[in-house]
Amino acid sequence: MRLGYNARLSLGLIVVTVLTLVFCWQTSVYIEKTADNLAVYLTEVRGAVQAEDWPAADHSLQQGLSGWQQARPFWLGLLNHQDVINIDLALHSLAAFAQEQRSDEVFNQLSLLDYYLKLAVESDKVNLSNLF
């Protein structure tokens, strides 16, 4: 059985649409997973700063920064660059304030990072409002 031009075109469009949606879903899962991994380190930093254990806070922060540096190139390819830049700036500000042992500023930057990470995950989710 030979398919006509319209049938082949329709089938091709369906395949491309399905593949695009699968790719979008996979990237959404990746973004959420890496954001959750970074959030774990940020929670450890928050706990260490509350306990005034600055070496532990620095260790957790360095681990989080290392994970972020690995994920960052992929995020740049998948997300709005401004979202990635905002996270970068907040992380570097957090590191500077942690080095100076300024707990109030560290908590402010942690809250800001939580917001930026949630915003990035929400803006990348596959849903109708993000597709159209």
Buried (B, 14 or more C-beta within 10 A) or exposed (E): EEEEEEEEEEEEEEEEEEEEEEEBEEBBEBBBEBBEBBBEBBBBBBEBBEEEEBEBBBBBBBBBBEBBEEBBEBBBEBBBEEBBEBBBBBBEBBBEBBEEEBBEBBBBBBEBBBEBBEBBBEBBBBEEEEEE
